[in-house]
């Protein structure tokens, strides 16, 4: 969080499958963690760090693997979501897409002004669309539900095709 390379960023998403045990507070960043607890231990698999000078409102989401916020910038409003989807769990992917669909429809449908959407996450799904030509044919197609969702909302990857994440 002290890296000068990210100091001008408005938001940083942390997506991992680990217990957060350090850096619970920071003077330059506001921490946002999921509003729901994971069953059992409280794993933090999705969180946002929002620059403290940006007006941000966390949005409650009924998932321990999604953290969402509305950022009010001088010339735009952005819905930002940090997402973690467990690998080899089709039900988790479908549930996550359903929650994302609801978030986007709820906030873009409020009629105030246009709300941009930025979804950052580890969906644990491989596809040539983002993985490039090195994706195993066996894994191709496992992200179809996610790709359909992206198409419905005119979303696209901000990373060049083939960028390893």
MODELLER restraints for C-alpha pairs under 7 A, 6 or more apart:
rsr = mdl.restraints
at = mdl.atoms
rsr.add(forms.Gaussian(group=physical.xy_distance, feature=features.Distance(at['CA:10:A'], at['CA:50:A']), mean=5.98, stdev=0.5))
rsr.add(forms.Gaussian(group=physical.xy_distance, feature=features.Distance(at['CA:10:A'], at['CA:51:A']), mean=5.31, stdev=0.5))
rsr.add(forms.Gaussian(group=physical.xy_distance, feature=features.Distance(at['CA:11:A'], at['CA:48:A']), mean=6.75, stdev=0.5))
rsr.add(forms.Gaussian(group=physical.xy_distance, feature=features.Distance(at['CA:11:A'], at['CA:49:A']), mean=5.59, stdev=0.5))
rsr.add(forms.Gaussian(group=physical.xy_distance, feature=features.Distance(at['CA:11:A'], at['CA:50:A']), mean=4.41, stdev=0.5))
rsr.add(forms.Gaussian(group=physical.xy_distance, feature=features.Distance(at['CA:11:A'], at['CA:51:A']), mean=6.04, stdev=0.5))
rsr.add(forms.Gaussian(group=physical.xy_distance, feature=features.Distance(at['CA:12:A'], at['CA:48:A']), mean=5.78, stdev=0.5))
rsr.add(forms.Gaussian(group=physical.xy_distance, feature=features.Distance(at['CA:12:A'], at['CA:49:A']), mean=5.12, stdev=0.5))
rsr.add(forms.Gaussian(group=physical.xy_distance, feature=features.Distance(at['CA:12:A'], at['CA:50:A']), mean=6.53, stdev=0.5))
rsr.add(forms.Gaussian(group=physical.xy_distance, feature=features.Distance(at['CA:13:A'], at['CA:47:A']), mean=5.82, stdev=0.5))
rsr.add(forms.Gaussian(group=physical.xy_distance, feature=features.Distance(at['CA:13:A'], at['CA:48:A']), mean=4.59, stdev=0.5))
rsr.add(forms.Gaussian(group=physical.xy_distance, feature=features.Distance(at['CA:13:A'], at['CA:49:A']), mean=6.33, stdev=0.5))
rsr.add(forms.Gaussian(group=physical.xy_distance, feature=features.Distance(at['CA:13:A'], at['CA:82:A']), mean=5.83, stdev=0.5))
rsr.add(forms.Gaussian(group=physical.xy_distance, feature=features.Distance(at['CA:13:A'], at['CA:120:A']), mean=6.86, stdev=0.5))
rsr.add(forms.Gaussian(group=physical.xy_distance, feature=features.Distance(at['CA:14:A'], at['CA:46:A']), mean=5.83, stdev=0.5))
rsr.add(forms.Gaussian(group=physical.xy_distance, feature=features.Distance(at['CA:14:A'], at['CA:47:A']), mean=5.24, stdev=0.5))
rsr.add(forms.Gaussian(group=physical.xy_distance, feature=features.Distance(at['CA:14:A'], at['CA:48:A']), mean=6.19, stdev=0.5))
rsr.add(forms.Gaussian(group=physical.xy_distance, feature=features.Distance(at['CA:15:A'], at['CA:45:A']), mean=5.38, stdev=0.5))
rsr.add(forms.Gaussian(group=physical.xy_distance, feature=features.Distance(at['CA:15:A'], at['CA:46:A']), mean=4.65, stdev=0.5))
rsr.add(forms.Gaussian(group=physical.xy_distance, feature=features.Distance(at['CA:15:A'], at['CA:47:A']), mean=6.58, stdev=0.5))
rsr.add(forms.Gaussian(group=physical.xy_distance, feature=features.Distance(at['CA:15:A'], at['CA:83:A']), mean=6.97, stdev=0.5))
rsr.add(forms.Gaussian(group=physical.xy_distance, feature=features.Distance(at['CA:15:A'], at['CA:84:A']), mean=6.23, stdev=0.5))
rsr.add(forms.Gaussian(group=physical.xy_distance, feature=features.Distance(at['CA:15:A'], at['CA:121:A']), mean=6.32, stdev=0.5))
rsr.add(forms.Gaussian(group=physical.xy_distance, feature=features.Distance(at['CA:15:A'], at['CA:122:A']), mean=6.47, stdev=0.5))
rsr.add(forms.Gaussian(group=physical.xy_distance, feature=features.Distance(at['CA:16:A'], at['CA:45:A']), mean=4.74, stdev=0.5))
rsr.add(forms.Gaussian(group=physical.xy_distance, feature=features.Distance(at['CA:16:A'], at['CA:46:A']), mean=6.60, stdev=0.5))
rsr.add(forms.Gaussian(group=physical.xy_distance, feature=features.Distance(at['CA:17:A'], at['CA:43:A']), mean=7.00, stdev=0.5))
rsr.add(forms.Gaussian(group=physical.xy_distance, feature=features.Distance(at['CA:17:A'], at['CA:44:A']), mean=6.90, stdev=0.5))
rsr.add(forms.Gaussian(group=physical.xy_distance, feature=features.Distance(at['CA:17:A'], at['CA:45:A']), mean=4.81, stdev=0.5))
rsr.add(forms.Gaussian(group=physical.xy_distance, feature=features.Distance(at['CA:18:A'], at['CA:43:A']), mean=5.93, stdev=0.5))
rsr.add(forms.Gaussian(group=physical.xy_distance, feature=features.Distance(at['CA:18:A'], at['CA:44:A']), mean=6.23, stdev=0.5))
rsr.add(forms.Gaussian(group=physical.xy_distance, feature=features.Distance(at['CA:18:A'], at['CA:45:A']), mean=6.29, stdev=0.5))
rsr.add(forms.Gaussian(group=physical.xy_distance, feature=features.Distance(at['CA:19:A'], at['CA:43:A']), mean=4.82, stdev=0.5))
rsr.add(forms.Gaussian(group=physical.xy_distance, feature=features.Distance(at['CA:19:A'], at['CA:44:A']), mean=5.63, stdev=0.5))
rsr.add(forms.Gaussian(group=physical.xy_distance, feature=features.Distance(at['CA:20:A'], at['CA:44:A']), mean=6.05, stdev=0.5))
rsr.add(forms.Gaussian(group=physical.xy_distance, feature=features.Distance(at['CA:25:A'], at['CA:31:A']), mean=6.92, stdev=0.5))
rsr.add(forms.Gaussian(group=physical.xy_distance, feature=features.Distance(at['CA:28:A'], at['CA:51:A']), mean=6.05, stdev=0.5))
rsr.add(forms.Gaussian(group=physical.xy_distance, feature=features.Distance(at['CA:28:A'], at['CA:52:A']), mean=5.50, stdev=0.5))
rsr.add(forms.Gaussian(group=physical.xy_distance, feature=features.Distance(at['CA:29:A'], at['CA:49:A']), mean=5.67, stdev=0.5))
rsr.add(forms.Gaussian(group=physical.xy_distance, feature=features.Distance(at['CA:29:A'], at['CA:50:A']), mean=5.38, stdev=0.5))
rsr.add(forms.Gaussian(group=physical.xy_distance, feature=features.Distance(at['CA:29:A'], at['CA:51:A']), mean=4.52, stdev=0.5))
rsr.add(forms.Gaussian(group=physical.xy_distance, feature=features.Distance(at['CA:29:A'], at['CA:52:A']), mean=4.87, stdev=0.5))
rsr.add(forms.Gaussian(group=physical.xy_distance, feature=features.Distance(at['CA:30:A'], at['CA:49:A']), mean=5.41, stdev=0.5))
rsr.add(forms.Gaussian(group=physical.xy_distance, feature=features.Distance(at['CA:30:A'], at['CA:50:A']), mean=5.06, stdev=0.5))
rsr.add(forms.Gaussian(group=physical.xy_distance, feature=features.Distance(at['CA:30:A'], at['CA:51:A']), mean=6.15, stdev=0.5))
rsr.add(forms.Gaussian(group=physical.xy_distance, feature=features.Distance(at['CA:30:A'], at['CA:52:A']), mean=5.42, stdev=0.5))
rsr.add(forms.Gaussian(group=physical.xy_distance, feature=features.Distance(at['CA:31:A'], at['CA:48:A']), mean=6.02, stdev=0.5))
rsr.add(forms.Gaussian(group=physical.xy_distance, feature=features.Distance(at['CA:31:A'], at['CA:49:A']), mean=4.68, stdev=0.5))
rsr.add(forms.Gaussian(group=physical.xy_distance, feature=features.Distance(at['CA:31:A'], at['CA:50:A']), mean=6.57, stdev=0.5))
rsr.add(forms.Gaussian(group=physical.xy_distance, feature=features.Distance(at['CA:32:A'], at['CA:47:A']), mean=5.70, stdev=0.5))
rsr.add(forms.Gaussian(group=physical.xy_distance, feature=features.Distance(at['CA:32:A'], at['CA:48:A']), mean=5.05, stdev=0.5))
rsr.add(forms.Gaussian(group=physical.xy_distance, feature=features.Distance(at['CA:32:A'], at['CA:49:A']), mean=6.17, stdev=0.5))
rsr.add(forms.Gaussian(group=physical.xy_distance, feature=features.Distance(at['CA:33:A'], at['CA:46:A']), mean=6.83, stdev=0.5))
rsr.add(forms.Gaussian(group=physical.xy_distance, feature=features.Distance(at['CA:33:A'], at['CA:47:A']), mean=4.68, stdev=0.5))
rsr.add(forms.Gaussian(group=physical.xy_distance, feature=features.Distance(at['CA:33:A'], at['CA:48:A']), mean=6.58, stdev=0.5))
rsr.add(forms.Gaussian(group=physical.xy_distance, feature=features.Distance(at['CA:33:A'], at['CA:67:A']), mean=5.97, stdev=0.5))
rsr.add(forms.Gaussian(group=physical.xy_distance, feature=features.Distance(at['CA:34:A'], at['CA:46:A']), mean=6.86, stdev=0.5))
rsr.add(forms.Gaussian(group=physical.xy_distance, feature=features.Distance(at['CA:34:A'], at['CA:47:A']), mean=6.59, stdev=0.5))
rsr.add(forms.Gaussian(group=physical.xy_distance, feature=features.Distance(at['CA:34:A'], at['CA:64:A']), mean=5.37, stdev=0.5))
rsr.add(forms.Gaussian(group=physical.xy_distance, feature=features.Distance(at['CA:34:A'], at['CA:65:A']), mean=6.63, stdev=0.5))
rsr.add(forms.Gaussian(group=physical.xy_distance, feature=features.Distance(at['CA:34:A'], at['CA:66:A']), mean=5.94, stdev=0.5))
rsr.add(forms.Gaussian(group=physical.xy_distance, feature=features.Distance(at['CA:34:A'], at['CA:67:A']), mean=4.80, stdev=0.5))
rsr.add(forms.Gaussian(group=physical.xy_distance, feature=features.Distance(at['CA:35:A'], at['CA:60:A']), mean=5.60, stdev=0.5))
rsr.add(forms.Gaussian(group=physical.xy_distance, feature=features.Distance(at['CA:35:A'], at['CA:61:A']), mean=6.32, stdev=0.5))
rsr.add(forms.Gaussian(group=physical.xy_distance, feature=features.Distance(at['CA:35:A'], at['CA:64:A']), mean=6.81, stdev=0.5))
rsr.add(forms.Gaussian(group=physical.xy_distance, feature=features.Distance(at['CA:36:A'], at['CA:62:A']), mean=6.02, stdev=0.5))
rsr.add(forms.Gaussian(group=physical.xy_distance, feature=features.Distance(at['CA:36:A'], at['CA:63:A']), mean=5.52, stdev=0.5))
rsr.add(forms.Gaussian(group=physical.xy_distance, feature=features.Distance(at['CA:36:A'], at['CA:64:A']), mean=4.66, stdev=0.5))
rsr.add(forms.Gaussian(group=physical.xy_distance, feature=features.Distance(at['CA:37:A'], at['CA:64:A']), mean=5.14, stdev=0.5))
rsr.add(forms.Gaussian(group=physical.xy_distance, feature=features.Distance(at['CA:38:A'], at['CA:64:A']), mean=5.07, stdev=0.5))
rsr.add(forms.Gaussian(group=physical.xy_distance, feature=features.Distance(at['CA:45:A'], at['CA:65:A']), mean=5.84, stdev=0.5))
rsr.add(forms.Gaussian(group=physical.xy_distance, feature=features.Distance(at['CA:45:A'], at['CA:84:A']), mean=6.07, stdev=0.5))
rsr.add(forms.Gaussian(group=physical.xy_distance, feature=features.Distance(at['CA:46:A'], at['CA:65:A']), mean=5.48, stdev=0.5))
rsr.add(forms.Gaussian(group=physical.xy_distance, feature=features.Distance(at['CA:46:A'], at['CA:66:A']), mean=5.86, stdev=0.5))
rsr.add(forms.Gaussian(group=physical.xy_distance, feature=features.Distance(at['CA:46:A'], at['CA:67:A']), mean=6.07, stdev=0.5))
rsr.add(forms.Gaussian(group=physical.xy_distance, feature=features.Distance(at['CA:46:A'], at['CA:82:A']), mean=5.62, stdev=0.5))
rsr.add(forms.Gaussian(group=physical.xy_distance, feature=features.Distance(at['CA:46:A'], at['CA:83:A']), mean=5.76, stdev=0.5))
rsr.add(forms.Gaussian(group=physical.xy_distance, feature=features.Distance(at['CA:46:A'], at['CA:84:A']), mean=5.84, stdev=0.5))
rsr.add(forms.Gaussian(group=physical.xy_distance, feature=features.Distance(at['CA:47:A'], at['CA:67:A']), mean=5.58, stdev=0.5))
rsr.add(forms.Gaussian(group=physical.xy_distance, feature=features.Distance(at['CA:47:A'], at['CA:82:A']), mean=6.06, stdev=0.5))
rsr.add(forms.Gaussian(group=physical.xy_distance, feature=features.Distance(at['CA:48:A'], at['CA:67:A']), mean=6.72, stdev=0.5))
rsr.add(forms.Gaussian(group=physical.xy_distance, feature=features.Distance(at['CA:48:A'], at['CA:82:A']), mean=6.55, stdev=0.5))
rsr.add(forms.Gaussian(group=physical.xy_distance, feature=features.Distance(at['CA:54:A'], at['CA:71:A']), mean=6.97, stdev=0.5))
rsr.add(forms.Gaussian(group=physical.xy_distance, feature=features.Distance(at['CA:54:A'], at['CA:73:A']), mean=6.90, stdev=0.5))
rsr.add(forms.Gaussian(group=physical.xy_distance, feature=features.Distance(at['CA:55:A'], at['CA:71:A']), mean=5.91, stdev=0.5))
rsr.add(forms.Gaussian(group=physical.xy_distance, feature=features.Distance(at['CA:55:A'], at['CA:72:A']), mean=5.40, stdev=0.5))
rsr.add(forms.Gaussian(group=physical.xy_distance, feature=features.Distance(at['CA:56:A'], at['CA:69:A']), mean=6.41, stdev=0.5))
rsr.add(forms.Gaussian(group=physical.xy_distance, feature=features.Distance(at['CA:56:A'], at['CA:70:A']), mean=5.58, stdev=0.5))
rsr.add(forms.Gaussian(group=physical.xy_distance, feature=features.Distance(at['CA:56:A'], at['CA:71:A']), mean=4.52, stdev=0.5))
rsr.add(forms.Gaussian(group=physical.xy_distance, feature=features.Distance(at['CA:56:A'], at['CA:72:A']), mean=6.24, stdev=0.5))
rsr.add(forms.Gaussian(group=physical.xy_distance, feature=features.Distance(at['CA:57:A'], at['CA:69:A']), mean=5.38, stdev=0.5))
rsr.add(forms.Gaussian(group=physical.xy_distance, feature=features.Distance(at['CA:57:A'], at['CA:70:A']), mean=5.24, stdev=0.5))
rsr.add(forms.Gaussian(group=physical.xy_distance, feature=features.Distance(at['CA:57:A'], at['CA:71:A']), mean=6.67, stdev=0.5))
rsr.add(forms.Gaussian(group=physical.xy_distance, feature=features.Distance(at['CA:58:A'], at['CA:68:A']), mean=5.90, stdev=0.5))
rsr.add(forms.Gaussian(group=physical.xy_distance, feature=features.Distance(at['CA:58:A'], at['CA:69:A']), mean=4.14, stdev=0.5))
rsr.add(forms.Gaussian(group=physical.xy_distance, feature=features.Distance(at['CA:58:A'], at['CA:70:A']), mean=6.42, stdev=0.5))
rsr.add(forms.Gaussian(group=physical.xy_distance, feature=features.Distance(at['CA:59:A'], at['CA:68:A']), mean=5.30, stdev=0.5))
rsr.add(forms.Gaussian(group=physical.xy_distance, feature=features.Distance(at['CA:59:A'], at['CA:69:A']), mean=5.15, stdev=0.5))
rsr.add(forms.Gaussian(group=physical.xy_distance, feature=features.Distance(at['CA:61:A'], at['CA:67:A']), mean=6.96, stdev=0.5))
rsr.add(forms.Gaussian(group=physical.xy_distance, feature=features.Distance(at['CA:65:A'], at['CA:83:A']), mean=5.95, stdev=0.5))
rsr.add(forms.Gaussian(group=physical.xy_distance, feature=features.Distance(at['CA:65:A'], at['CA:84:A']), mean=5.23, stdev=0.5))
rsr.add(forms.Gaussian(group=physical.xy_distance, feature=features.Distance(at['CA:66:A'], at['CA:81:A']), mean=6.73, stdev=0.5))
rsr.add(forms.Gaussian(group=physical.xy_distance, feature=features.Distance(at['CA:66:A'], at['CA:82:A']), mean=5.65, stdev=0.5))
rsr.add(forms.Gaussian(group=physical.xy_distance, feature=features.Distance(at['CA:66:A'], at['CA:83:A']), mean=4.77, stdev=0.5))
rsr.add(forms.Gaussian(group=physical.xy_distance, feature=features.Distance(at['CA:66:A'], at['CA:84:A']), mean=6.59, stdev=0.5))
rsr.add(forms.Gaussian(group=physical.xy_distance, feature=features.Distance(at['CA:67:A'], at['CA:81:A']), mean=5.62, stdev=0.5))
rsr.add(forms.Gaussian(group=physical.xy_distance, feature=features.Distance(at['CA:67:A'], at['CA:82:A']), mean=5.15, stdev=0.5))
rsr.add(forms.Gaussian(group=physical.xy_distance, feature=features.Distance(at['CA:67:A'], at['CA:83:A']), mean=6.78, stdev=0.5))
rsr.add(forms.Gaussian(group=physical.xy_distance, feature=features.Distance(at['CA:68:A'], at['CA:80:A']), mean=5.64, stdev=0.5))
rsr.add(forms.Gaussian(group=physical.xy_distance, feature=features.Distance(at['CA:68:A'], at['CA:81:A']), mean=4.32, stdev=0.5))
rsr.add(forms.Gaussian(group=physical.xy_distance, feature=features.Distance(at['CA:68:A'], at['CA:82:A']), mean=6.41, stdev=0.5))
rsr.add(forms.Gaussian(group=physical.xy_distance, feature=features.Distance(at['CA:69:A'], at['CA:79:A']), mean=5.89, stdev=0.5))
rsr.add(forms.Gaussian(group=physical.xy_distance, feature=features.Distance(at['CA:69:A'], at['CA:80:A']), mean=5.38, stdev=0.5))
rsr.add(forms.Gaussian(group=physical.xy_distance, feature=features.Distance(at['CA:69:A'], at['CA:81:A']), mean=6.58, stdev=0.5))
rsr.add(forms.Gaussian(group=physical.xy_distance, feature=features.Distance(at['CA:70:A'], at['CA:77:A']), mean=6.89, stdev=0.5))
rsr.add(forms.Gaussian(group=physical.xy_distance, feature=features.Distance(at['CA:70:A'], at['CA:78:A']), mean=5.68, stdev=0.5))
rsr.add(forms.Gaussian(group=physical.xy_distance, feature=features.Distance(at['CA:70:A'], at['CA:79:A']), mean=4.66, stdev=0.5))
rsr.add(forms.Gaussian(group=physical.xy_distance, feature=features.Distance(at['CA:70:A'], at['CA:80:A']), mean=6.29, stdev=0.5))
rsr.add(forms.Gaussian(group=physical.xy_distance, feature=features.Distance(at['CA:71:A'], at['CA:77:A']), mean=5.67, stdev=0.5))
rsr.add(forms.Gaussian(group=physical.xy_distance, feature=features.Distance(at['CA:71:A'], at['CA:78:A']), mean=5.12, stdev=0.5))
rsr.add(forms.Gaussian(group=physical.xy_distance, feature=features.Distance(at['CA:71:A'], at['CA:79:A']), mean=6.43, stdev=0.5))
rsr.add(forms.Gaussian(group=physical.xy_distance, feature=features.Distance(at['CA:72:A'], at['CA:78:A']), mean=6.66, stdev=0.5))
rsr.add(forms.Gaussian(group=physical.xy_distance, feature=features.Distance(at['CA:77:A'], at['CA:115:A']), mean=5.14, stdev=0.5))
rsr.add(forms.Gaussian(group=physical.xy_distance, feature=features.Distance(at['CA:77:A'], at['CA:116:A']), mean=6.30, stdev=0.5))
rsr.add(forms.Gaussian(group=physical.xy_distance, feature=features.Distance(at['CA:78:A'], at['CA:115:A']), mean=5.41, stdev=0.5))
rsr.add(forms.Gaussian(group=physical.xy_distance, feature=features.Distance(at['CA:78:A'], at['CA:116:A']), mean=4.66, stdev=0.5))
rsr.add(forms.Gaussian(group=physical.xy_distance, feature=features.Distance(at['CA:78:A'], at['CA:117:A']), mean=5.68, stdev=0.5))
rsr.add(forms.Gaussian(group=physical.xy_distance, feature=features.Distance(at['CA:79:A'], at['CA:115:A']), mean=6.57, stdev=0.5))
rsr.add(forms.Gaussian(group=physical.xy_distance, feature=features.Distance(at['CA:79:A'], at['CA:116:A']), mean=6.10, stdev=0.5))
rsr.add(forms.Gaussian(group=physical.xy_distance, feature=features.Distance(at['CA:79:A'], at['CA:117:A']), mean=4.84, stdev=0.5))
rsr.add(forms.Gaussian(group=physical.xy_distance, feature=features.Distance(at['CA:79:A'], at['CA:118:A']), mean=6.17, stdev=0.5))
rsr.add(forms.Gaussian(group=physical.xy_distance, feature=features.Distance(at['CA:80:A'], at['CA:117:A']), mean=6.13, stdev=0.5))
rsr.add(forms.Gaussian(group=physical.xy_distance, feature=features.Distance(at['CA:80:A'], at['CA:118:A']), mean=4.86, stdev=0.5))
rsr.add(forms.Gaussian(group=physical.xy_distance, feature=features.Distance(at['CA:80:A'], at['CA:119:A']), mean=5.87, stdev=0.5))
rsr.add(forms.Gaussian(group=physical.xy_distance, feature=features.Distance(at['CA:81:A'], at['CA:118:A']), mean=6.40, stdev=0.5))
rsr.add(forms.Gaussian(group=physical.xy_distance, feature=features.Distance(at['CA:81:A'], at['CA:119:A']), mean=4.80, stdev=0.5))
rsr.add(forms.Gaussian(group=physical.xy_distance, feature=features.Distance(at['CA:81:A'], at['CA:120:A']), mean=6.16, stdev=0.5))
rsr.add(forms.Gaussian(group=physical.xy_distance, feature=features.Distance(at['CA:82:A'], at['CA:119:A']), mean=6.16, stdev=0.5))
rsr.add(forms.Gaussian(group=physical.xy_distance, feature=features.Distance(at['CA:82:A'], at['CA:120:A']), mean=5.03, stdev=0.5))
rsr.add(forms.Gaussian(group=physical.xy_distance, feature=features.Distance(at['CA:82:A'], at['CA:121:A']), mean=5.45, stdev=0.5))
rsr.add(forms.Gaussian(group=physical.xy_distance, feature=features.Distance(at['CA:83:A'], at['CA:120:A']), mean=6.14, stdev=0.5))
rsr.add(forms.Gaussian(group=physical.xy_distance, feature=features.Distance(at['CA:83:A'], at['CA:121:A']), mean=4.31, stdev=0.5))
rsr.add(forms.Gaussian(group=physical.xy_distance, feature=features.Distance(at['CA:83:A'], at['CA:122:A']), mean=6.26, stdev=0.5))
rsr.add(forms.Gaussian(group=physical.xy_distance, feature=features.Distance(at['CA:84:A'], at['CA:121:A']), mean=5.59, stdev=0.5))
rsr.add(forms.Gaussian(group=physical.xy_distance, feature=features.Distance(at['CA:84:A'], at['CA:122:A']), mean=4.96, stdev=0.5))
rsr.add(forms.Gaussian(group=physical.xy_distance, feature=features.Distance(at['CA:84:A'], at['CA:123:A']), mean=5.84, stdev=0.5))
rsr.add(forms.Gaussian(group=physical.xy_distance, feature=features.Distance(at['CA:85:A'], at['CA:92:A']), mean=6.20, stdev=0.5))
rsr.add(forms.Gaussian(group=physical.xy_distance, feature=features.Distance(at['CA:85:A'], at['CA:93:A']), mean=6.07, stdev=0.5))
rsr.add(forms.Gaussian(group=physical.xy_distance, feature=features.Distance(at['CA:85:A'], at['CA:122:A']), mean=6.24, stdev=0.5))
rsr.add(forms.Gaussian(group=physical.xy_distance, feature=features.Distance(at['CA:85:A'], at['CA:123:A']), mean=4.71, stdev=0.5))
rsr.add(forms.Gaussian(group=physical.xy_distance, feature=features.Distance(at['CA:85:A'], at['CA:124:A']), mean=6.24, stdev=0.5))
rsr.add(forms.Gaussian(group=physical.xy_distance, feature=features.Distance(at['CA:86:A'], at['CA:92:A']), mean=6.54, stdev=0.5))
rsr.add(forms.Gaussian(group=physical.xy_distance, feature=features.Distance(at['CA:86:A'], at['CA:124:A']), mean=6.50, stdev=0.5))
rsr.add(forms.Gaussian(group=physical.xy_distance, feature=features.Distance(at['CA:87:A'], at['CA:124:A']), mean=4.96, stdev=0.5))
rsr.add(forms.Gaussian(group=physical.xy_distance, feature=features.Distance(at['CA:108:A'], at['CA:114:A']), mean=6.43, stdev=0.5))
rsr.add(forms.Gaussian(group=physical.xy_distance, feature=features.Distance(at['CA:108:A'], at['CA:115:A']), mean=5.58, stdev=0.5))
rsr.add(forms.Gaussian(group=physical.xy_distance, feature=features.Distance(at['CA:125:A'], at['CA:142:A']), mean=6.05, stdev=0.5))
rsr.add(forms.Gaussian(group=physical.xy_distance, feature=features.Distance(at['CA:125:A'], at['CA:143:A']), mean=5.34, stdev=0.5))
rsr.add(forms.Gaussian(group=physical.xy_distance, feature=features.Distance(at['CA:126:A'], at['CA:135:A']), mean=6.83, stdev=0.5))
rsr.add(forms.Gaussian(group=physical.xy_distance, feature=features.Distance(at['CA:126:A'], at['CA:139:A']), mean=6.10, stdev=0.5))
rsr.add(forms.Gaussian(group=physical.xy_distance, feature=features.Distance(at['CA:126:A'], at['CA:140:A']), mean=6.51, stdev=0.5))
rsr.add(forms.Gaussian(group=physical.xy_distance, feature=features.Distance(at['CA:126:A'], at['CA:142:A']), mean=6.61, stdev=0.5))
rsr.add(forms.Gaussian(group=physical.xy_distance, feature=features.Distance(at['CA:126:A'], at['CA:143:A']), mean=6.39, stdev=0.5))
rsr.add(forms.Gaussian(group=physical.xy_distance, feature=features.Distance(at['CA:127:A'], at['CA:135:A']), mean=6.45, stdev=0.5))
rsr.add(forms.Gaussian(group=physical.xy_distance, feature=features.Distance(at['CA:127:A'], at['CA:140:A']), mean=5.28, stdev=0.5))
rsr.add(forms.Gaussian(group=physical.xy_distance, feature=features.Distance(at['CA:127:A'], at['CA:141:A']), mean=6.57, stdev=0.5))
rsr.add(forms.Gaussian(group=physical.xy_distance, feature=features.Distance(at['CA:127:A'], at['CA:143:A']), mean=6.26, stdev=0.5))
rsr.add(forms.Gaussian(group=physical.xy_distance, feature=features.Distance(at['CA:128:A'], at['CA:135:A']), mean=5.94, stdev=0.5))
rsr.add(forms.Gaussian(group=physical.xy_distance, feature=features.Distance(at['CA:128:A'], at['CA:140:A']), mean=6.98, stdev=0.5))
rsr.add(forms.Gaussian(group=physical.xy_distance, feature=features.Distance(at['CA:129:A'], at['CA:161:A']), mean=6.25, stdev=0.5))
rsr.add(forms.Gaussian(group=physical.xy_distance, feature=features.Distance(at['CA:130:A'], at['CA:161:A']), mean=4.62, stdev=0.5))
rsr.add(forms.Gaussian(group=physical.xy_distance, feature=features.Distance(at['CA:130:A'], at['CA:162:A']), mean=5.40, stdev=0.5))
rsr.add(forms.Gaussian(group=physical.xy_distance, feature=features.Distance(at['CA:130:A'], at['CA:163:A']), mean=6.77, stdev=0.5))
rsr.add(forms.Gaussian(group=physical.xy_distance, feature=features.Distance(at['CA:131:A'], at['CA:161:A']), mean=6.19, stdev=0.5))
rsr.add(forms.Gaussian(group=physical.xy_distance, feature=features.Distance(at['CA:131:A'], at['CA:162:A']), mean=4.32, stdev=0.5))
rsr.add(forms.Gaussian(group=physical.xy_distance, feature=features.Distance(at['CA:131:A'], at['CA:163:A']), mean=6.34, stdev=0.5))
rsr.add(forms.Gaussian(group=physical.xy_distance, feature=features.Distance(at['CA:131:A'], at['CA:164:A']), mean=6.59, stdev=0.5))
rsr.add(forms.Gaussian(group=physical.xy_distance, feature=features.Distance(at['CA:132:A'], at['CA:161:A']), mean=5.54, stdev=0.5))
rsr.add(forms.Gaussian(group=physical.xy_distance, feature=features.Distance(at['CA:132:A'], at['CA:162:A']), mean=3.89, stdev=0.5))
rsr.add(forms.Gaussian(group=physical.xy_distance, feature=features.Distance(at['CA:150:A'], at['CA:156:A']), mean=6.51, stdev=0.5))
